[in-house]
Structure formats: C-alpha cells, structure tokens
Amino acid sequence: NSIDIFFQVNLDEYIKFIYQLYFVIGFYSQFCFMLIIYLLYSFHTNLKLVKQSRSFVYFSIFIFASLVTPPDVTSQLAIAIPFLVCYEIMLLFFITLEEYLIYSKKSNIEKNGI
C-alpha cells in the first residue's frame, strides 16, 4: 500500500522556466534603471505628479506580475513586491533629496541675505 513517487525531469519545461526567469530578472533591472531616469527627469519638472501617480504605478506593477507568472497569488506577489520596494525606495530617496535641496537653498538665502 505504498505510493511510489517518481521525479521526471523535463528539459523543455526547465528551459522555459530559465527563459522566463531571465526575462523577469532582466526586466527588473531595466525597471530600476528606467525608474531612476524617470525620477531624475521628474525631479527637475514635477515630483508631486510622481507622488500622485503612485496608485497607477502599483496597478501597472501588479498587471505585469499577473502576466508573467502562473495564476497563483504567491508568485504574483513574489514578482510584484521587489518592484514595489524598488519604486518606494527610489521615490523616498528623491523626495528626501528634493527636501534637502530646498532646505539648503533656503539656508543659503538666509545666510547670504539674498
């Protein structure tokens, strides 16, 4: 009455998995790069718009995660959460940088009396 379990290696599925993994990792690195470029551009134009479009970015990330993963929630979250963390860290960095530059500009004006 024992159940026999066999592990069958399928090369086609393994190659497909590796290909998808490389795609997701490559897209993740490109996403971080595009995010930095976008925030640098927005830093000089309007960083408030970036803050307001946060819900759109979240929605887009979850749509991407649902397209590249199987239909279970765990794998979708495993793809979406690193993107969201990267987005929030970059946004926090640029917001802090903006506040620092505003503060230093005000202190220079007060110091020089301009």
HUTA-V422579 format. One record per backbone hydrogen bond with DSSP energy under -1.0 kcal/mol. CO is the residue of the C=O (numbers start at 1). NH is the residue of the N-H. E is the energy in kcal/mol with one decimal. If there is no record, write none. Layout:
# HUTA-V422579
((CO | NH | E) (CO | NH | E))
This chain:
# HUTA-V422579
((10 | 14 | -1.9) (11 | 15 | -2.5) (12 | 16 | -2.0) (13 | 17 | -2.4) (14 | 18 | -2.5) (15 | 19 | -2.4) (16 | 20 | -2.3) (17 | 21 | -2.4) (18 | 22 | -2.6) (19 | 23 | -2.0) (20 | 24 | -2.5) (21 | 25 | -2.6) (22 | 26 | -2.7) (23 | 27 | -2.6) (24 | 28 | -2.4) (25 | 29 | -2.2) (26 | 30 | -2.1) (27 | 31 | -2.8) (28 | 32 | -2.1) (29 | 33 | -1.9) (30 | 34 | -3.1) (31 | 35 | -2.5) (32 | 36 | -2.1) (33 | 37 | -2.2) (34 | 38 | -2.8) (35 | 39 | -2.7) (36 | 40 | -2.4) (37 | 41 | -2.3) (38 | 42 | -2.8) (39 | 43 | -2.1) (47 | 51 | -1.7) (48 | 52 | -2.1) (49 | 53 | -1.6) (51 | 54 | -1.0) (53 | 57 | -2.0) (54 | 58 | -2.4) (55 | 59 | -2.4) (56 | 60 | -2.4) (57 | 61 | -2.4) (58 | 62 | -2.2) (59 | 63 | -2.1) (60 | 64 | -2.4) (61 | 65 | -2.5) (62 | 66 | -2.0) (63 | 67 | -1.5) (64 | 68 | -1.8) (72 | 76 | -1.4) (73 | 77 | -2.6) (74 | 78 | -2.1) (75 | 79 | -1.4) (76 | 80 | -2.7) (77 | 81 | -2.6) (80 | 84 | -2.5) (81 | 85 | -2.7) (82 | 86 | -2.3) (83 | 87 | -2.5) (84 | 88 | -2.7) (85 | 89 | -2.6) (86 | 90 | -2.3) (87 | 91 | -2.5) (88 | 92 | -2.7) (89 | 93 | -2.3) (90 | 94 | -2.4) (91 | 95 | -2.3) (92 | 96 | -2.5) (93 | 97 | -2.4) (94 | 98 | -2.3) (95 | 99 | -2.5) (96 | 100 | -2.4) (97 | 101 | -2.4) (98 | 102 | -2.3) (99 | 103 | -2.6) (100 | 104 | -2.9) (101 | 105 | -2.1) (102 | 106 | -2.3) (103 | 107 | -2.5) (104 | 108 | -2.0) (105 | 109 | -2.1) (106 | 110 | -2.5) (107 | 111 | -2.3) (108 | 112 | -2.6) (109 | 113 | -1.5) (109 | 114 | -1.2))
